[in-house]
Amino acid sequence: DAVEQLGGVLLMTPSFDIQCTHLIARTPNRNEKYLSGLSAGAWVLHPSYISASVIKGEWETETNFIWGNFAESQKAGISRSLAVASATWVGRKAFRDWQVMLCAGGKAKNFQGIIEAGGGTVLQSQPPYYVLTSITHALNRVHGKQ
């Protein structure tokens, strides 16, 4: 495999692994794996990063392939805000030091993974919800919305 040939480790997992430093994405999207990668500060790169690195015989410079800087992110249908977030959050934890009360119903587990990947802690995600003095943020699902 190309990643292993270049000295990397390929993780083919359905969810984001906190040890992951680079996430290859065909397109920016709002799934849990992509958002977890963003919140964790991982490099979120276009797939051509791998092929260009193989041609070079070593890892290419990531900034040329990060979604927010990559020319293909200008194409219609690509979420510009998600692409820009790829460049904005590299090396930074989006939820660093957050202490969260998460009231998101059935989606709580998905949001919890994103928050934790970004350095936050979910203190409560199931009712009954208690007011805790250590909570810094409360996230609530609007009823009737998914």
ChimeraX attribute file (.defattr): number of C-alpha atoms within 10 A of each C-alpha:
attribute: neighborCount
match mode: 1-to-1
recipient: residues
	/A:1	8
	/A:2	13
	/A:3	15
	/A:4	9
	/A:5	11
	/A:6	14
	/A:7	10
	/A:8	12
	/A:9	12
	/A:10	13
	/A:11	13
	/A:12	8
	/A:13	8
	/A:14	8
	/A:15	15
	/A:16	20
	/A:17	17
	/A:18	15
	/A:19	10
	/A:20	15
	/A:21	14
	/A:22	17
	/A:23	21
	/A:24	19
	/A:25	16
	/A:26	11
	/A:27	19
	/A:28	25
	/A:29	14
	/A:30	11
	/A:31	11
	/A:32	18
	/A:33	21
	/A:34	23
	/A:35	25
	/A:36	27
	/A:37	28
	/A:38	28
	/A:39	27
	/A:40	30
	/A:41	25
	/A:42	25
	/A:43	23
	/A:44	30
	/A:45	27
	/A:46	22
	/A:47	16
	/A:48	13
	/A:49	18
	/A:50	19
	/A:51	14
	/A:52	15
	/A:53	17
	/A:54	16
	/A:55	10
	/A:56	10
	/A:57	11
	/A:58	13
	/A:59	17
	/A:60	16
	/A:61	11
	/A:62	16
	/A:63	16
	/A:64	14
	/A:65	23
	/A:66	27
	/A:67	30
	/A:68	24
	/A:69	17
	/A:70	16
	/A:71	11
	/A:72	14
	/A:73	21
	/A:74	14
	/A:75	9
	/A:76	8
	/A:77	9
	/A:78	15
	/A:79	15
	/A:80	16
	/A:81	11
	/A:82	20
	/A:83	24
	/A:84	17
	/A:85	19
	/A:86	25
	/A:87	22
	/A:88	14
	/A:89	19
	/A:90	21
	/A:91	14
	/A:92	15
	/A:93	20
	/A:94	22
	/A:95	18
	/A:96	16
	/A:97	12
	/A:98	20
	/A:99	22
	/A:100	23
	/A:101	24
	/A:102	24
	/A:103	20
	/A:104	19
	/A:105	14
	/A:106	12
	/A:107	13
	/A:108	19
	/A:109	16
	/A:110	16
	/A:111	20
	/A:112	23
	/A:113	22
	/A:114	25
	/A:115	25
	/A:116	22
	/A:117	27
	/A:118	26
	/A:119	19
	/A:120	22
	/A:121	20
	/A:122	20
	/A:123	17
	/A:124	20
	/A:125	20
	/A:126	15
	/A:127	9
	/A:128	8
	/A:129	12
	/A:130	9
	/A:131	9
	/A:132	12
	/A:133	7
	/A:134	11
	/A:135	15
	/A:136	12
	/A:137	13
	/A:138	14
	/A:139	13
	/A:140	12
	/A:141	14
	/A:142	9
	/A:143	8
	/A:144	5
	/A:145	5
	/A:146	9
